[in-house]
C-alpha cells in the first residue's frame, strides 16, 4: 500500500466520544485515523481515557457523501459522511477554507470504488507473500474422492470444462452414472441459467445425496420436459430413494409468481417426487432486514425497547428459517433419502441450505481446512454472485443486486458454534476475519461472480484469503474442539435459542469491544499453553536422560547386570493435571 493523503489536523465526529481531533492517513488500501489527544469516553459505562483509532479498508466503504456546503454555519458541520458495508458510519469535519474537502473526497471516491474509475482492485496491487498457496486448498476431484466418488451410481463429468454447458457452474461436475452427455444438455435447456441438478455431497453409508440446481423453466403455460423428469428420477434411483424430495427454498407464492417470468417449480408430472417449500425470503427482503438491524445497533443500541426493536428487523427470523431448512435437508439425507435443493437461480438460498446441511452432516467441514473447502465448493465454485451481492469497487451503492446472503450464512454458522461449542475446530475469530475480507478486496477469494470469470483474472494474479489464514492457524483454532467423526449436528432453530451475533453486529461500540474476550476461553488457552510447556520440558528430560543412559551403557565401568528401572521408564508414567 502507498500513501495517498495525510492530514494531522482533522476532526472525527465519533459517536461515542464526540468531536475528536487527530491525524488521518489514506492509502490505496485503507483509511486510518488516530486521535492526537486522549479522549474521554462519555458513554454510560465509562472506560476512562482512550485513544480513538479507526482502520477501515477502502473496500468496506459503500458510500462517500459531502456533508454541509460552502455556506454551512455551525461547528463541525462541513465535511464528509462515509457509509460502510460493515455496519459503521463515519463522519469527518474539515476546514471550509482552501477546498480541503475536495482533495480527500476525490481520493476516497476514486480509490474506494476503483472499478468505477478504471482502476484495479487492491488484490491486484498487493505484494503479499505467504508460505502456503491458499488457492490449492480446494481440488474438486480430490474432494469428490474423499466423499467416495466416482462409484457405480455416480460419475464425474468434464462436459463443462469450457463453461459451454453452464457459464456459472464449475468445470468438474458429478452426475448420475446412467445419464449421458446429451441428456445433460437437454436438461440444461430446461433449467434457469442452465444450472442442472448435480451432486454436491453423498452420504458414505446410505449413499443418499444432496443435489443442487436452479428452478425449472415451466412458465405460465406449464411446460414439461421429459428429459428433466427422467433425470431427476435417475437421481432418485441412484440409492433407491422411495420419493425424491425437492426442497424449493422460496415461499410458494414467490415460486408461483416466478412462472410469469418463465420460471416455476416441479409439479405433479414429476413422478416419485415430493416438493417442499421452505419459505425463505429473497435477496431484497434480506437486504432491508439487515438495514433495519443496523438502525437499531449503530451508533447507539436501542435500549428502551430492545427486544421488540430486534424482532421488528426480522433478522433472526430469517436466520431461523435458513437453519430450519438446512436441518430438514440434513435430516432427510441422514435417514437415507436423496434430495434436490434449489431456489430461483440456485446461487443464493441454495448455497446457504446445501452448505449448512453439509456442515451438519460431515464433520470434515467443521475443521479449519474443511470449512475453507466448503466455502470454496458451495459458494465460490458454484457461482454465488459475490461481486453483485457485495459491490466490490463499485460506486453504485443503491444497486438492487446487493444483499447480505453470505453474511447471513456465516451468522448461521456462528449460531451452530454457539450451540455446539466443542464440535468446530475453528473459532469466532475466523468467522470475523472471513467477513472482514469479504469486503476488503485485499484477497482474490471473494471477487467476481463465478468460476469462469475468476479463472481468467484471479488465481494467477491475486492472493487467496486462505494463504493468510493458514499462515497463522493458531489464532483461528477453538481450544474446546473435540473431534467426533460420525456425529450429525441438529441445531435448535427456534427464536428462543437464537442470539444476535453481538461481537459482529455491535463490535464497533467500545463498550462491546471490552467484553469480546471470553474469560473462560482465555483461561483454557492459558492452561493448554502451560500443558504444552510441561510436555516440552518432559520431552527434553527424556531425551537428556536417554543420552545419559546411552553413554553409561557404552562405558566400560557400566554395571550391565543392573535390573533397576531407568529414570526414562519412570518419566513415561508422569501425567499432567490438564
N, C-alpha and C positions, 0 to 999 in steps of 0.2 A: 504494500500500500504506500502511496505517496501523498504528501500534504497538499491540499488544495486551498485551504483557508485557515487563518488563525487570528483570533481576536481575544485579547486578555481583558477586555472591558465590555462584557455583555451581561445582560440580566436574564436569568432563567426564572420564569414565573412558576415556581414549584407549588404544587397543590398542597403540600404538607408543611413547607417552611416559609411560604410567601415569596417575595422577591429576593433572589439570591444572586449576588454579583460573582462573576467568575470568568474563567478562560474557556473558550470553545475552540476545538480543533476539528476540521473536517478533512478526511482523506477520501480517496476513491472507494473506500470500503465502509467507513464508519463516521458517525458524528459523536464526538467525545466532549463532555463538559465536566469541569471540576471547579467547585466554588473556591474563591480566593480567600474567603473568610469563613471561620467556623460558624455554622448556623445553629440556631436553637430550634429543635423540633417542637412544634407547638400543638401537636395533636393531644387527644385526651390522655393517652399513655405516653408521657414524656420520656424520650430516650436520651435527653441531655444534649450536649454539644455534638454535632455531627458534621462531617464533610459531605457535601452533596455532590454526587457523581452520576453521570449518565454515559452509557456506552451503547449506542444504537447503530446496528448495521444498516446501511442505507437501503438495503433490500427490504427491510422491515417497514419502510415508510410507504404509506398508502396515498397520502395527500399532503401537499405543501401549499399553504394559503397565506396571503398577506393579511395582516391584522392592522386595522386603522389606516388612515390616509394621511396625506401631507399636512392636512389642516387639523388632524386629531389633537384634541386637548386632553389633559389629564395624565397623571403619572403612569408610565409604562403602558400606554395604550397603542403604541406604534411598534410593530414587529412582525413576527412570523408565528403561524399556528400550524403545527405538524401533527397529523393523524397517523398512528402506526397500526400495523396489522396484528401486533401482539398485545392488544388491549390498552396501549398507552396513548395519551395525547400530550404534546409538549408545546409550551408557549415560550417564546423568547422576545424580550423587549429590546429595541435598538434605538440609537440616537436618530433623530429625524434629519439632522443636518448632514450634508455630504453624501446623500444617497447610499448610506452604508447598507441599507437593507437590500438594495438591488443586486449587489455582488453575491451576497450569501444566498439570496433566493434563487438566482440563476444557477449558481453552482450546485445547490441542493437539488433543484428541479432537474438539472441535466444528469447528474450522477446517481440520483435515486431512481430515475427512470431512463436508464441508458438505451434500452431498445427503442424508446420513443424518440431518441435523438441520434440514432445510428451508431451508438457506442456498444462495445462488447460488455456482457455481464462480467462481474468481478471474477467469477470462477475461471474465466479465460485469461485473466491477468495475473492472478496469484501464482507465486513460485514455490508454494509449499512442497516439501518432500517428506515422505513417510517410509518406514521400513517395509510395510506391507501394502500391497496394491489392493485397495478395497473393492475394485471392480471385479476381482476374482472370487468374491465371497459366494456368488450365486452362479452355478453352472447347471442349466436346465436338465441336461441328460443325467448328470450325477444325482440331482435331486430326485428325478423320476426313478433312478436305480435304487436310491435309498428307500423309496416307497415300495419297491418290488416290481417295477415296470422295466421293459415290456414283459407281458406274460401271454398266456394263450387266450386271454379275453380282451386285452388292450395292446395297442401298438403305438409306437412313436412315429409321427409323420413329419416330413420336411416340406410338405406341399406349400407352406407359406414362406419358404426360405428367401424369396424375393419380395415378400409382402404383397403379392398379387392376388392372393385369396382374400386377405383382410389386412388393410394397411394399419390397423390399430392393434393387431394381435402380435404375439411373439413369433419367432421363426420355428420354434420347436413346439409341437402340439401332440397331445395324447388323445387318441380316438378309439372307438370300438374296433376290435380286431377284424370283424366281419365287414366293416364299412370300406367302400372303395373310394378312390380319389375323386371319381366323377360324382359319387354320391355327395361328397363334401362340398363340391362346387354348386350342386343343385340346392343343397340345404342353405348355403351361404346366400343364395339369391332370395331366400325367404326369411332371412333374419336381418334385423336392423343393423346397418353398417357391416353386414356380412360376418357378424360375430357369432359364429356357430357354437353349438354346445360342445365343449371339450372338457376333458378330465382335469381337475385341479388337485385332487387328493384321493387316495384309495386306502381303505382300512385293510391292514395287513392280514387280519384274521378272517373277517367275514366278507372281504372283497367289495363291500359297498363303497360307492364313490360320491364325491361332490363334483358335479359338473357345473360349469358356468357358461352363460351366453347372454344374448340380448333378446328383446321381445320379437315374436313372430309378426310378419307383415300381413296381418289379417285384413285390416282396413274395414270400412263401413259395409262393404259387400260380403264380408265374411269369407274371404278367400281360403282355400285349402291347399296344402302341399303334401302329397303322398310321401315324397322323399323325406320331408321333415318329420312326418308322423312315424314312418318306418325307422328313421334314425334314432328318435327318442326311444322307440321300442328296443332297439339294439342295446342302448344304454341300460334299459331295464333288464334285458335278458342276460347281460354280462355276469350278473351274480344271482339270477333267478329271483329278483325282487318281484313280489306279487303285483304291487302297484308302484309305479314310479311317481314320486312326489315332486311336483313342480312348485317351488316357492317363488312367488311373484312378490318382490319387496314392496310394491306400491299399494296404496289403498285401492280397493276395487273400482271406486268411482273414477279415479285417475286413469286406471287401465282401460276402462270403457271409453273415457274421453280421448285416449290416445288413438282410438280407431279412426277418429276424424282426421288425424294427420297420417294415416296409413299404417299405424302400429296396431297394438292389441294384445291378446293373450290366447293361450291354448284352450280351446273349447272342448265340447264333448266328443268331437271327432278323434281326439287323441285317446285311443283305446288303452286300457290298463294304466291310466294315469289319473292322478288327482291333483287339483290346483288349489293352492292355499295362498291367500293374500295376507301380507304381514303388516300392512297399514303404516309403512314408514313414509314420511313426507318427502317432498322433492327438495332440490338444492336451494330453491328460493325461500322456502319456509325455514330451512336450517340457517340460512344467512341472516334472516330477520330475527330469528331466535337468539343468535349469538350477539347481534346488535343490542337487543334488549338486555341481555345479560351484562354486556359492557356498561350500559347505562346505570345499572344498579351496583356495580362493583368498582367503577373508576370514574372520577378520582376518589370519591368517598363511598364507603359501603353504606347502603341503605339500611340503617339500624332499626328505625321505628317499626317498620312492617316487613322485616327481612323475609320471613317465610312466605308471606303472600306475594311479595315482590319477586322472589325467586320462582315461585310457582307460575307467575304471570308470564315469565320468559319462555316457559315450556321446554327449556333446555334439557333438564333431567328427564322429562317425559320422553323426549326424543331419544336420549341415551338408553332409556329403559326399553323402548320399542326395538331399537337396533340390537341390544343384548338379548332381548326376548326372542327375536327372530333367529339369531345365531344359535341360541340354546335349542330351539326346535330343529334346526338343521343338524346340529351335533347329535342330538338325541335320536333322531331318525336314522342317521348313519351308524351310530353306535349299536342300534338294535338290528342292523343288517339290511337296511333299506337304502337303495341309491336315491340321490336327489339331484334335481337340476335347479339352479338359482339364477334368477335374472331380475332386472328392473326394466327401464326403458332401453338404454343402450348398453347396460352391463358394465359400466366402469365407475360408478359411484356407490350406490347402496349395495350392489352385488359384491364389490370388493370388500365392503365392511362386513357383510354376512359371511362370505367364504373364509376370509382371514380370521375372523373371530371364532368361527366354528372350528377351524383347524387348530387354533390356539387352545381350544378346549379339549380337542381330541388327541393332539400329538404333542407330547412333552418336548420333542426336539425343538419346536418353535418357541418354547419357553426358556431356552438357553440364550445366551447373549448373541452367539453367532447364528443360531437358528432363527431368532427373531429378525435379524438382518435379512436372512434368506426369505422369510415370509413376506417382508415388505417389498423386497426386490421382485419376488414372484407374483404376488397377488395384486400389487399396486403399480409397480413400475413397469414390469414387462407386459402386463395385461392392459396397459393403457389408461390408467386413471389420468385425467387431464390436469396435471399439476400446474402447467403454465396458465391455463384458463381459470382454474379454480383459485389460484394464488395471485396471478397477475404479475409474475416476475418481470421487473424492469419496465413495466407498462404504466403510463400515467393515467389510464382510463379507470379511475377508482370506482366509477358507477357501473362498470361492466356487469351485466346480469348473469354472466357465466361464473362469477366469483362465488365461492361457497366453502365453508369450513368442514368439508366432508372428511378429510384426512385428520383434522384436529379432533373431530368427533370420534373417529376410530381410536386414536391414541387415548382419548378420555375413557373410552370403554375398556381399553387395556388397563389403564390405571385403576378403574373400578375393580377389575379382576384381581390385580395385585393387592388391593386393599382387602379383598375377601379371602384371598389365598396367599398370605404373606411369605410362605416358605416354598411356593411352587414355581417361582420365577427366578432365574439366575441373575437377571438384571434388575436394577433399582429405578427409582423415580427419576434420578438424575439423567439416565439415558433417555427417558421419555421427554424430559425438558430440553435436552440437547437436540433431539430429533426435531422437535417443534421449532426451536430457535433457528436451526439451519434449514428448515422448510422455507423460511423467509429470507435468510441471509444472502443467498446467491454466492456464497463462498465455495460451495462444492457443486459438482455437476449432478449429484444424485437425484434431485427433485426438479430438474429443468426439463422443459418440453412436455408434450402431451402423450407421446407414445414411443415405443421402442424404435420404430422406423426413422423417426426424426432424430432420436438420440444417437442412433448408430452412426449417423453422419457427423455429428458435432460434439459428442460428449466424452466417450470413453478414452479417446486418444489425446484429448485436449484439456481435460479438467481432472481434478482430484475427486475421489469418492469420499463421502462422509464417513464410510466405514474404515477408511485409512486412518482417520483421526481417532475414531472410537477404539479400534483395535491396537492403536499405538500406546494407549494408556487404559487398558481394560479394567485395572483395579478400581478406578473411581466409579465404574458403572456396575460393579458386582454387588449383589444382595447378600449380606453376611448371613441371613437366615435361610438361605436356599438349601433345600433338601431334595435331591433328585428322586423322582418317582416315575419310572418309565411308562407304566401301563395305566396310570390314573387319568380318568376323564374329569375335567372340571366343569361343574354346573354352577355358575354364579347365581345368586338370588337377584332376579331382575324385578324388584319391587321398589316403589318410591321410598319405602321405609328403610331400605338397605343401601340406597344410592346416596352419594355425597357430592357436594360441589367440590371440584378439584381446586381448593383454595391456593395451594402453592404454585399453581399455574395462573389461574384467572385473576388472583388478587395479589400476586407476588410483588407488584411494584409499590404496594403500600408498605412503608418502612416498618409499621407495626407487625405486619405479617412476616416480613423478611426475618425479623428477630426470632421467630418461632419455627423456622423451617427445619432446623436440625433436630431430629428425634433424639432425646436423651438416652432412650433405651438402645437405639441403633448405635449411637456414639459409644456407649459403654461396651456394647457387644463387640464392636470393632476393636476397641482397646484391648479387650480380653483375648480376642483372636490374635492380635499383634503380639501380645505377651506370650501366648501359647507358641506361636511361631518362633519367637526369640528363644524360649526354653528348648524347643525341639532342635533348633540350630546349635545351641550350646551342647546339648546331649550328643548330637551327631559329631561335633568336634571332639568331645571327650572320648567317644567310641573310637574315632579314627586315631586319636593320640594314644589311647590305651592299646589299640591293635598294633600300632607300630612299635610300642614298647615291648609288648609280648613277643613280637616277631624277633626283635633284637635279642631278647633273653633266650628265646628258643635256639637261636643260632650261636649263642655264647657257649664256649667250651665248659663253663662252670655251671651251666643251667642244669637244674635238677629235673631230669626227664621223667622221673617216676612220680613226680608230684601229682596228686589227684584233686587238689583243692581247686575250686572254680575260680576262673579269672574274673577281674572286675568287669570285663566286657560282657560276660554272661550275666552278671548281676544287673548291669545297666539295662539290658533288654527288658527287664521286668518293671522298669520305672514307668509310672503313669503320671500324666499331667492332670491337674484337677479340672481342666476345662473340657 
